[in-house]
Amino acid sequence: MELLNRIRAEQHDMPEALRKVADAILGAPADAARLTIVDLAERSGTSTATITRFCRALGFTGYAELRVALATDTGRVAQQTWETDIGQEILPDDSLERVLGVVSGNDIRLIQETRDQLDLAVVEKAAQAVARAGRVLLFGVSSSAAVASEMEYRLQRMRVPTWSRSDAHSALTDAALLGQGDVAIGISHSGRTREVIEVLAEAGSHGAITVAVTSQPRSPLAEVAELVLTTASRATSFRSEGFAAIHSQLLVLDVVYVSVAQQTYERTKQAFDVTVRAVAGHRLPEGDI
C-alpha cells in the first residue's frame, strides 16, 4: 500500500497528536518530504517525539525512513499524467466536459488505489469461505446497500444461498440465525455505521465468518471482523466519500465473486447456462427494434 494512501486511510483512527502530523503531511506531501523532523514538528504543531511515534505507527524505524518513503511516493505521483487534478472541486458553473473529466478521473484513481492496497491473501480467504458457505448475509445502509444487493444477485446466480438486507432489524434477525460455516459481509465506507457493526458482531457471536468491506482498516467495523477488505475513497464536490467509494467496493467484491466462480467452476457454469436459457425468451432478437 502506497504511503500517502495508507496515511489517508488510517488518519481518522489515529490519536489527535498523530492525526496532526498526518494532516500536515497530506496537506503538502512534497514539502513534507524535504522537511527536517524539527520543521515537521513545528508545521504540525507537535513535537519531535510525536513525529517519531508517527513513524513507528506506520512501521518505520525512524524519520529518515519516512522521508525516503514520502519522497518516493510524491515522485511517483508527480510522474503520473492526469487530464484533471483529482483534488479540484467541481463548481456550479463548470461545463459537463470538465465534470466528466473530474468524476471519471477520480473514479479511475480510486480503483487503481484500491487495486494497489488490496490484500489478495484476504480476498482468497473470503472467497473460499463464501464458496463453502451454507448461507451468506450481506448488509449495508444507504449507498452500501446497493452494493450489497448487487453482490447478492451475483452470488445467487451461482447457487450460493445469499441474502442482502438494508433494514437493521431484518439483518440482525438473519445474523442471529447464522452459524459455523456461514458468512456475514458488512459494507461501510467509514467503518463506523452502528447498524453494520452490530450485525457483523451478532453474526460472529454465533460462529459465522465475518468480512468487513471498508475504507478504514482501523475502524470499529474492522475490529469486529475476522477478514477486512479495504477500499479507497476521496470526496469531490457533490459526491461524499461514501458515495465515491461505491466503485471501489464493487471492485473488491467483484474480485471475490470471480474467485468464488473459479473455485466452483463446474457448478457455476451449469448455473449460468440454466439461467441464460430461463431469460432467453425475454430478449428481442438482434436487429429487432
Order of alpha helices (4+ residues) and beta strands (2+ residues): alpha-alpha-alpha-alpha-alpha-alpha-alpha-alpha-beta-alpha-beta-alpha-beta-alpha-beta-alpha-beta-alpha-alpha-alpha
